[in-house]
Amino acid sequence: EIAGDFLRRFRIEEGKPFGEVYSRGLLRDSEGRVLIDGATGLPRVTPGFTVKVANYNPDWLGGMQNILTYKNFSFSFLIDVRQGGTISSLGNAIIFADGLTEETLEGREGGLIFGKNFYANETAVIGDGTEPAGTVLPENEMEITAESFWLKVGGRNAPVGEMFVVEASNIRFREAVLGYSLPSTVLSNTPFRKVSISFVGRNLFFISNKAKNIDPDTMVGTSASGWGYDAFGPPTARSYGFNLNLGF
């Protein structure tokens, strides 16, 4: 185990890919169904960091660069692509529990049924995992509120990392440069052989970002354990500037 925090454990295991992230997850039966607490209607959670929730390594990285010229003008741009990889976000775990995201609006007055109209891709049954083999578990029909659910799975102290996994795939417009070179006739009486000025913009915008509200390429540190982790990382800053090149 390389590193750990409130949300995750980052482990290197023989025979498994590098970059595996483990966290708490939803407690499931042998059929993969989510077990629901019959008293509260909320999903049960694994007691430890036993569920593999993410691997931050991309399937591939790529980019495209092009340069266009017309007379004394030039325009170049760079597009970066990251395809694949997932991360678990501690920042999201906390702000979801605080009700600060659009996703927490649904069900604030109640009416959510986990496995029905809420996380409908899951099958949920009432049980605690200790039932004898062959026991028929009833489907979940218990209503909950958004507040009770997000406080259960989110927060700072014991967040359920499985619920806050985001895809790291993104395409970003990394750089654009618009340049102009002075004509040689203008420079004939100067000591310069070439003069060009360019306007440069970097980290301009995402063309697509499956992580939505976070930058999936942001690192919290330079160590290996800093990869694939988000904890209130500041937004990536755009930058603008001018370049002046003088040739003698």
C-alpha positions as CSV (number, residue, x, y, z in Angstrom):
1,E,0.0,0.0,0.0
2,I,1.6,3.3,-1.2
3,A,-0.7,5.9,0.2
4,G,-4.1,6.5,1.8
5,D,-6.5,9.2,3.0
6,F,-10.2,9.6,3.9
7,L,-11.3,8.4,0.5
8,R,-8.9,5.9,-1.0
9,R,-6.0,3.4,-0.7
10,F,-3.5,3.4,-3.6
11,R,-1.9,-0.1,-3.8
12,I,0.6,-1.8,-6.0
13,E,-0.2,-5.5,-6.2
14,E,1.6,-8.3,-8.1
15,G,-0.2,-9.3,-11.2
16,K,-2.5,-6.3,-11.3
17,P,-2.2,-3.1,-13.3
18,F,-0.4,-0.1,-11.8
19,G,-2.7,2.7,-10.6
20,E,-5.4,0.7,-8.9
21,V,-7.5,2.7,-6.4
22,Y,-9.4,1.1,-3.6
23,S,-12.1,2.6,-1.4
24,R,-15.3,1.9,0.4
25,G,-18.1,0.6,-1.8
26,L,-21.7,-0.5,-1.7
27,L,-22.3,-3.8,0.1
28,R,-23.6,-6.4,-2.3
29,D,-24.8,-10.0,-2.1
30,S,-23.3,-12.9,-4.1
31,E,-25.4,-11.8,-7.1
32,G,-24.1,-8.3,-7.1
33,R,-27.3,-6.7,-5.8
34,V,-27.0,-3.8,-3.4
35,L,-28.0,-4.6,0.1
36,I,-30.4,-2.0,1.7
37,D,-30.8,-1.3,5.4
38,G,-34.4,-2.2,6.2
39,A,-34.6,0.4,8.9
40,T,-33.5,3.4,6.8
41,G,-33.8,2.5,3.2
42,L,-30.2,3.5,2.6
43,P,-27.6,1.3,1.0
44,R,-25.2,-0.6,3.2
45,V,-21.5,0.2,2.9
46,T,-18.4,-2.1,3.0
47,P,-16.6,-1.7,6.3
48,G,-13.2,-1.1,4.8
49,F,-11.3,-0.1,1.7
50,T,-12.0,-3.3,-0.1
51,V,-13.6,-2.3,-3.4
52,K,-11.5,-1.4,-6.5
53,V,-13.2,1.8,-7.7
54,A,-10.8,3.3,-10.2
55,N,-7.6,3.1,-12.2
56,Y,-6.3,6.5,-13.3
57,N,-4.1,5.3,-16.2
58,P,-5.4,6.3,-19.6
59,D,-5.9,3.9,-22.4
60,W,-3.9,6.2,-24.6
61,L,-2.7,9.8,-24.9
62,G,-2.6,11.8,-28.2
63,G,-2.6,15.2,-29.7
64,M,-2.9,17.1,-32.9
65,Q,-0.9,20.1,-34.0
66,N,-1.4,22.2,-37.1
67,I,0.2,25.3,-38.5
68,L,-1.5,27.5,-41.1
69,T,0.3,30.3,-43.0
70,Y,-0.9,33.0,-45.3
71,K,1.6,35.6,-46.6
72,N,3.1,37.1,-43.4
73,F,0.5,35.6,-41.0
74,S,0.6,32.3,-39.2
75,F,-1.8,30.4,-37.0
76,S,-1.0,27.2,-35.0
77,F,-3.0,25.2,-32.5
78,L,-2.5,22.2,-30.3
79,I,-5.2,19.8,-29.2
80,D,-4.5,17.3,-26.4
81,V,-6.5,14.0,-26.0
82,R,-6.7,11.7,-23.0
83,Q,-8.8,8.6,-23.5
84,G,-9.7,6.4,-20.6
85,G,-8.9,6.2,-16.9
86,T,-11.0,6.9,-13.9
87,I,-10.5,8.8,-10.6
88,S,-12.4,9.1,-7.3
89,S,-13.0,12.6,-6.2
90,L,-12.9,13.6,-2.5
91,G,-13.9,17.1,-3.5
92,N,-17.1,15.8,-4.9
93,A,-17.7,13.6,-1.9
94,I,-17.7,16.6,0.3
95,I,-19.7,19.1,-1.8
96,F,-22.3,16.4,-2.6
97,A,-22.8,15.9,1.1
98,D,-23.2,19.6,1.6
99,G,-25.8,19.8,-1.1
100,L,-23.8,22.1,-3.3
101,T,-24.2,20.4,-6.6
102,E,-27.0,20.1,-9.2
103,E,-27.1,16.3,-8.8
104,T,-28.3,16.7,-5.2
105,L,-31.5,18.6,-6.2
106,E,-33.4,15.5,-7.0
107,G,-35.3,14.0,-4.1
108,R,-34.8,16.8,-1.6
109,E,-38.5,16.3,-0.6
110,G,-38.2,12.5,-0.6
111,G,-39.6,10.0,-3.0
112,L,-36.2,8.4,-4.0
113,I,-36.1,4.6,-4.1
114,F,-32.6,3.3,-4.6
115,G,-32.6,0.8,-7.4
116,K,-35.9,2.1,-8.8
117,N,-36.2,5.8,-9.7
118,F,-32.7,6.5,-8.2
119,Y,-29.6,4.7,-9.5
120,A,-32.0,2.7,-11.6
121,N,-29.1,0.8,-13.1
122,E,-28.7,-1.1,-9.8
123,T,-30.8,-3.9,-8.3
124,A,-31.4,-3.4,-4.6
125,V,-32.8,-5.8,-2.0
126,I,-33.4,-5.6,1.7
127,G,-30.7,-7.5,3.7
128,D,-27.5,-7.3,5.6
129,G,-25.4,-10.0,4.0
130,T,-25.8,-12.6,6.8
131,E,-28.8,-14.3,5.4
132,P,-28.6,-18.1,4.9
133,A,-28.0,-19.3,1.4
134,G,-31.2,-19.5,-0.6
135,T,-33.0,-16.8,1.3
136,V,-35.3,-14.8,-0.9
137,L,-34.6,-11.1,-0.2
138,P,-37.4,-8.6,-0.9
139,E,-36.8,-5.9,-3.5
140,N,-36.2,-2.4,-2.1
141,E,-39.3,-0.2,-2.0
142,M,-38.3,2.2,0.8
143,E,-38.3,5.9,0.0
144,I,-35.4,8.1,1.1
145,T,-34.4,11.8,0.7
146,A,-31.5,13.2,-1.2
147,E,-30.1,14.6,2.1
148,S,-30.1,11.3,3.9
149,F,-28.5,9.5,0.9
150,W,-25.7,12.0,0.2
151,L,-24.8,12.4,3.9
152,K,-24.6,8.6,4.1
153,V,-22.2,8.1,1.2
154,G,-20.4,11.5,1.1
155,G,-18.7,13.8,3.5
156,R,-15.1,14.0,4.7
157,N,-14.7,11.4,7.3
158,A,-15.9,8.1,5.7
159,P,-16.9,8.8,2.0
160,V,-17.9,5.9,-0.2
161,G,-15.4,6.3,-3.1
162,E,-17.4,4.1,-5.4
163,M,-20.1,6.8,-5.6
164,F,-17.7,9.5,-6.7
165,V,-15.9,8.0,-9.5
166,V,-15.6,10.1,-12.7
167,E,-14.1,9.3,-16.1
168,A,-10.9,11.1,-16.8
169,S,-11.3,11.2,-20.6
170,N,-11.0,14.7,-22.0
171,I,-10.1,16.7,-25.1
172,R,-8.7,20.2,-24.5
173,F,-7.7,23.1,-26.7
174,R,-4.2,23.3,-25.2
175,E,-2.7,26.2,-27.2
176,A,-3.3,28.7,-30.0
177,V,-0.7,31.0,-31.5
178,L,-1.5,33.8,-34.0
179,G,1.7,35.4,-35.4
180,Y,2.8,38.1,-37.9
181,S,6.2,38.5,-39.5
182,L,7.3,42.0,-40.6
183,P,8.0,42.2,-44.4
184,S,11.7,42.2,-45.3
185,T,11.2,45.5,-47.0
186,V,10.4,47.1,-43.7
187,L,13.5,45.7,-42.1
188,S,16.0,46.7,-44.9
189,N,17.3,49.7,-43.0
190,T,17.3,48.0,-39.6
191,P,19.9,45.6,-38.0
192,F,17.2,42.9,-37.9
193,R,16.9,40.1,-40.5
194,K,13.6,38.9,-39.1
195,V,11.0,40.2,-36.7
196,S,7.9,38.4,-35.7
197,I,5.3,39.0,-33.0
198,S,2.7,36.5,-31.9
199,F,-0.2,36.3,-29.5
200,V,-0.3,33.1,-27.5
201,G,-3.1,31.5,-25.5
202,R,-2.7,28.3,-23.4
203,N,-5.2,26.0,-21.7
204,L,-8.0,27.8,-23.4
205,F,-10.9,25.4,-22.9
206,F,-12.2,21.8,-22.9
207,I,-13.7,20.5,-26.1
208,S,-15.0,17.7,-23.9
209,N,-14.5,16.7,-20.3
210,K,-16.3,13.7,-18.9
211,A,-15.3,14.6,-15.4
212,K,-17.5,17.7,-15.7
213,N,-16.7,19.9,-12.7
214,I,-13.0,19.0,-12.2
215,D,-9.8,18.9,-14.3
216,P,-9.0,15.1,-14.4
217,D,-5.3,15.9,-15.2
218,T,-4.7,17.9,-12.1
219,M,-2.2,16.3,-9.6
220,V,-2.2,17.0,-5.8
221,G,1.5,16.3,-5.6
222,T,4.6,15.1,-7.5
223,S,4.8,11.6,-5.9
224,A,3.2,8.5,-7.6
225,S,0.4,8.6,-5.1
226,G,-0.6,12.1,-6.2
227,W,-2.0,10.8,-9.5
228,G,-5.7,10.0,-10.0
229,Y,-6.9,12.0,-7.1
230,D,-9.0,15.1,-6.7
231,A,-9.4,17.1,-3.5
232,F,-10.6,20.7,-4.3
233,G,-7.9,21.3,-7.0
234,P,-8.1,24.8,-8.2
235,P,-9.4,25.3,-11.8
236,T,-6.7,25.1,-14.5
237,A,-5.7,28.7,-15.4
238,R,-5.8,30.1,-18.9
239,S,-2.8,32.2,-19.8
240,Y,-2.4,34.8,-22.5
241,G,0.8,36.6,-23.7
242,F,2.9,38.0,-26.5
243,N,6.1,36.7,-28.0
244,L,8.5,38.9,-29.8
245,N,11.3,37.2,-31.9
246,L,14.2,39.2,-33.3
247,G,16.5,37.7,-35.8
248,F,19.9,39.2,-36.7
